[in-house]
Each structure stands twice: as C-alpha cells, then as structure tokens.
C-alpha cells in the first residue's frame, strides 16, 4: 500500500501564519503544528523524516500520542521516535515491540548487529504533571495576564497563594493595567538599583484565595512599544520547595526493571528527563544511593568523617547489587524536537549487570571502576550534529522568534 506524504506526516497541511511563542495552555503539538518560520519548518521536517522510518504498522499509536493535547504524551512519543532513529544511525537492525518468550509484554525495541544486540525500553520523567488541575489553573492565569500589553513595562510575577478555581482574568488585568499606567518607566529606571529586583515598584492582588505579587520591570527605551511583547518577563518560584529528582527517577526505572522478566541479552532503559534541576549528582544518587556523611572517632578520640552512600539506589540496595537484569540506563536531559543537537544522552552502565552492554555507541558513558569504586566518564565519539547529520546552526541560522 502506497502512503502519501500527507498521510505519513505528523503535522497538518495548513497555511501557517502564527509566529507567536507558545502560550501556557497550548500543548507542544499544537504549538509545533501552527508555528511559522524556516526555523520551525526544519524541526517539523526532521521529526517527520524520522517518523517515516518507523515501520508502517507501528506508526498509528505513535502518531495519536504525538498529536495529543497532553504535552507529556507528545514528548514520550517523540522520545521513541528519537531512539528508533538513533538505533538505525548506529547501524542496528531494529525490531519494534519484539516478542519475548514467556511474557505477554514487549519492550519498545530490539537492536541487532553482527557484533551485539540488546533490548531497549523508553520511558520519561517529567518534573511536574502539567495535566494537574493546579498546573492548569496557573497556565490559564499566565495566559490571561499576557493578554494585557504595556508599552513601557514587563512584570515579574510571584504567586504567593492559590485559590481553588482560576481567578477572574478581566478584573485582574484591569487592576494591573491601572497600576502600570500610573508608573513612569524613566523614573523607575533612575531610582532602581540594577543589582536588586525588590526595589522595583510592586503591586499585590488578592481575591478568592489568590495572592499574586507583581514587580514592574521597565523596558529599555529603544525596545518600548513593541506590540508582540509579552507582559510577563519573569516567573517567580512562589513558596520555596525541596527539589527531589532522584526518588522519581528511581521510581520510573523501577517500573520498567522487571517488566519483561529475565532476558537473554542486555536490557537498556532509556529515560528522558524533562526537568530544570536534574544533574550529575541527582543521577548518581538515584542509581547508587543517596550520599551521606558518617561521623566517628579515631584512636585519639578525635571526630572523623567519611562519605558513604545509603543502600537505597536503583543499582544498590540493603543486600548489595540489585536490578542486575538492567544492563544500563541511557539518560537524556531535556531533549526536545528543536534541541536534538544541544546535548547527547549519557549511557550509565550497571557495574554488576547480568548481561553487560558491549555495544559500541557514540554517546558519552559513565562506568564504575570496581577496584577503586570510582565513576569513570568517557566522552562521546561524535557530536550530535555529526551523528544526526545536521548543520552546526540547526535548526537555524534564523532565530526561533525573530524580533521583526
């Protein structure tokens, strides 16, 4: 059966005219499907090109998930498309959803070459569930505020308390508009210390359980009056919260570790993390256990300390190594359709895997040198631009959102 270009595309064949950045309530697919410009044309073309290399009978589910109004589904579908393409570019024969003896479930991919083979399962971790009622209320609030425009000011917004329903947009905009129009940007600039935000004029709006504080940020004279400028310039963090990425990372990996039983070849979990804060330390803690300091005394009675790890890691528990059927974790951080060249995923190898991963891949890697218990890092063999055969400025050279 011959499939037309329009049938194979993930995007609608429409005349695109909207160059505005994504609104807060707009899903990733809705944004990519309507944004105009050569920068975004290249993004759409690349994703479509990769999607069309997926076997035809496997495309339907991917397409429906990619086109979801839930951005989490779009990112998860894209991660699978990205991984499939990466396996092909490594020279593997790729089987999608290969059957597993003794299991009614199938991992996402089986990669095979003359030298090696392994199973690969894709999963994602998102910093926050953007489908939650709380998050949707915030997105509606931000979009309602950005409907207001001021020639002279941006605002810094900080939500101090939240009501049980979305605040009424029109009264909030009216109050904010009156306040901003009462300010002179040149006077604010003259009295403002550039090293501090908190000496800026402020305004607090309270209603129906919401307490929202605003600070007026004067726009530079040469940039004032642009009609496409969004009002909100800085998003505050609200109440301080402890950021814990390691626990949900362990949870996501644990949900996949035993899903297919004992396998007869290496098994890799590819985890795409979409969060601002996950870093090398978070990943090490998630895999090997939380770092801690142990206090004791030496022979002279002096207090001494040493670094230890709690036995709560994905690869190390109270009884020693665990989840040994997982050979490695391929960790991607904030890899989006428009940022595939910015950073490479990193392969973290299990030091006690039942089936060590021996495949020769281009990615940076992390291994434990068992004799000294140290993590040894290896650089990637190729840049992502080179590996994906994309120019260094891709998806430019144009700006994503030109000023004109």
N, C-alpha and C positions, 0 to 999 in steps of 0.2 A: 504494500500500500504506500503510495507516494504522499508525503506530508508537506504541505505548503509552508512557506516561511511564516505566514501569519499564524498557522496552527501551531508551529513549533515555538513561537516566541512567548516569552513570559509576560510581555508588555502589550498593551493595546495599540493598534494602529490608529493614532489620532493626531490631530494637529496640535502641537504643544506650544503654548504662548506664555505660560506662567513661570516666571523666574524667581519667585519669592522663596526664601528659606522655608523649611518645614515648620508648620505650626505644631504646637504641643499635642494636640489631639489627632494629628494626621499620622497614619501608620507609615512605616518605612516603604511598603509597596506603593501606597497612594502617592507618597512624595516622589519616588523614583518614576512612577508611571506618568506624572504630569510635568516634572521639572524640565525646562527648556534649556538648550545650550549645548555646544560641542563637548564640553567637559562631561556632561551627563549622558550625551549620546554615546560616548565611548564606554561609559560604565554599563549602560544597557546592552550595548553590542557585545561586550566581553561576557557578561553573565549569560546572555542568550547563546553565545558561541559555546560556552562550557556546558550549558543545559542541553544543547542539541547533541552532545556526545554521550549523554545518558541513554541507555537502551530505551527504545520507544515505549515498551510495555511498562517501564518503571517511571515514566515522566508524569503520569496523571496525578499521583499523590503529591509529588514534589511541587507541581505547578499550583495545585489548590492550596498547599501550605504556604508557598511563596507569596501568593496573591491574597493572603489573609489580611483582614483588618487588624489583626493582632501582630504587632511588630516582632514579638518573640517567635512566632511561627515562621515569619519571613526569614529571620536571622538563622533559625535552626535549619530551614530548607536550604538556604544559601550555603551554610557550613557543609552540608552533604554534597552540594554541587562542587564546592571548592575542593573538598577532599577527593572526590572522584577524579577531578581534573588533575590534581597533584599526583595521584597514583598513576594515571596514564602518562604524565610527563616524566615520571621516573622509569617508564618502560615496562610497567606491570600489565599483565592481562588481568582485567578487573571483572569480577562477578558480583552483581548486585544481589543482595539478600541470598547468599548461598545456603543450601540446606545443611543442617547439622544433624548428624546421626544421634538419635536418642532425644532430640529436642524439637518441639513444635515451633520454636522461635528461630529467627535467623539474624545474624549480625548484619550490619549495613553492607560491608564489602569483604571479599576475599581477593587479596592481591597476590599474584603468582608470577614468578620469573624463573629462568633456568637456574638461578643461584639460590633463591629463597622464596618463601611465601609466608603470609600472615593474615589473620583476620583483623578488621578494623571496625570499631563501633563509634559512631558520632554522638555527642551529647553537648549540651550547653549549660552554662551557669550565668544567670543574669543578676545583677546587683539588687534589683527590685522588680517586683512583678508589676509591670505597667498596666495590667488589666485590673488591678485592685481598685475598689471604689475610692479609696483615699487618693491614689495617684491620679485617677481620672478627674477628681474634683480639682486638684492642683492644676492639671493641664487645662481644664476649662477656665480656671481663674487666670492663668497666664495668657491664654488666647484672648480672653475678654479685655484684659488690661492693654494688650498690644493692639487692640482696635483703636485705642486713643493715640494720637500723634501730637508731638510738641516740637516746634522748630528749634528750640533752644536747649532742651534737656533730655537726657536719658534718666532712668531711675534705677536705683538699687532697691530690690525688694527682699524683705525678710518676713516669712510667715512665723509668727510667734505662737499662735494657737489656731486651731482649725475647728470649724463648725461641722455639724452632721450632714449638711447639704451645701451645695455650691452657693457662694454669696451672689447677691443680685448684681449683675455687671453694670447696668446703667447708673445706679446711684454711686457706685464706687468710682466709675470713670468720671462722673460729674464732679465729685468731691476732689478727685486727683487733678482734674483739669483746672478747677478754680485755684487750687494751691499752686500749681506750676505757673499759671499765668500771673500770679502775684509776685513772682520772683524775677529778678534781673540777672541774666547769666554773667554779665561783666562784673557786677557787684559780688556775686558768689565767687567768681574766679579770683578777684582781688583779695578777698578775705579768707580764702581756702588754703590750708596747708596741704600741698600735694602729697605729703607723706602720710596723711591721715584721711580716712573716709568719714569719720564720725564727727568732724566739724562742719560737714555739709548740712544745709537746711533739711530738716526731717519732718515727716508727717505720719501720723498713725491713724488708721481707720479701723473702727470696731463695730461689729454688727453680727448678730445671730451666732455668737460663739467664735467668730473670726477676729483675730487681732493681727493686722498687717502693717508693718512699718516700711516707709519709703524714705530714701535719701535722694535729693536732686543732684545729678551729675551734669555740670554744664558742658555743652558740646563746644568744641573748638570753633572760633568764629568762621574759619574757612569751610567748615563742614556743616554749618547750620542750615536748616531749611530743606534738607533732602526729604522728599515725601515718602520714600520707601524705607526710612529708618525706623526700626522697632523701638518702642518706648523702653522696654526693659533692657538694661545694659548689663546688670549684674544680678545674679540669683544668689541670695543668701542661703545659708545652710539651716536656718531655724535652730531648734534645740540641738545641742551637741549630743552626738551618739557615738557609741563604740563601734568601730567597723570591724566585723569579723568575716573574712573571706574564707579562711581555712576550713571552718566547720561545714559550710555548704559545699565547698569543693570536695571534701571527703564524702559528703552525702551523695553528691552526683556520681562520683566514681564508684561508691559502694553499691549504688543501684544497678550498675552495669557489670560489676566484677563477676558475679556468679550467675548471671542471666542465662548463659549457654552451657553451663556445666563444665566438666573437664574437656578441654580441647586438645587436639593432637598436634597443634602448631602454635607459634606465638600469637598472642592476642593483645592488640593495642587499643586503648580507649583514647579517642581524640576529643578533648574538652575545649570548647570555645568559651572563653570568659569575657563577658561584657560588663566591665566594672572599672571605675576610675582608680581603685585603690589596690587591686591585687598586684603583688610584686614578687620578686625572687624570694623574699623572706616568707611571705604567705604560702607560697608553693612548697618550699622546703618544710615548713611547719605542717602543712596538710599531708604531705607524703611520709615524712619521717617522725613526726611528733612535735608537740609544742616545745619550744626552747624554754629552759628554766635555769635558775641558779641554785646550786646546792651549797649550803653552809656546813662547815665542820671545824674541827680543831686539829692542829698538828701536834707533834710530840712536845712542843714547848707551850702548848695551851693557847696558841695564837689562832684567831679566827681565819680560816681559809675558805675560799670559794672555788667552785668549778662549774663549768657549763654542762648541763645534761639535757636530755630530751625525754619528755613524758612518753610512755608507751601507748600513745593514742593516735599514731599516724596511720595513714592508709596502708603503708607497707610494713609497719612495725607496731605490734600490739603487746599486751602484757606477757604473752608466751613467746615472743620473738617475731620473726618474719611472718607476714600474712598476705593474703590476696596474691599468692605467688602465681596463680594462673594468668594474672595480668602482667604481660612482659614489659610494657612501657606505657607511659601517658604522653600523648602529643598535646602540648598545651599551647593554645592560641589565645592571644590577648587583643580584644577589640579589633578583630579582623572583619571589616565591612566590605561590601561590594566596591566601594570607592577607595579603599585603603589597603588593597591586597599587596601592594609593593612596599608598604611602610615598614613592616616588620615580619619576620619569619616565625612560624610556630617553633617551639623548642621540644625536643624529644627527651623525656626523663625516663631513664632505664631502671627497672626494678633490679636491685643488686642480687636478689635471690629468686629470680623468676624460674618457674618450671621449664619454660621454653624461652631462653633469651632471644631477643630480637637481634638478628645478624644482618638484616637488610641494609644495603648501602644507600642512605638517603642524604639529601642535600642540607638538611636542617641542622642548626646548632643542637648540641646534645649535652646532657648532664648525666654523669655516671659516678658511682661511688667507688673509690679506690679502697678496696677492702682492707688492705694491710694497715693503712693509717686512718681509715674511716673518714676520708676527706672526699668532698664532691669535686670532681674534675670536669671542667667545662671545655667543650670543643666547639670551635667556630664552624659556621655553616660553610659548605663547599662552594656555594654560589649565592649571589644576591637574589632577592625575589624578582627584581626586574629582569635579570638574566634568565632565571629559571622559568618565569612566566612569559618571556619574550616580549616584554613591554618596555617602551622608552623610559628614560630616567625621569621625565617630567610627567609621566602618565598619572592621572587622566587629563593633565594639562596639555599644552602650556597655558591655556586660558585659566582664569580664576573660576572657582566654583560659582561664586556670586559676584559678578563684575559690578563695579560701582556705578557704571553708566546704565 
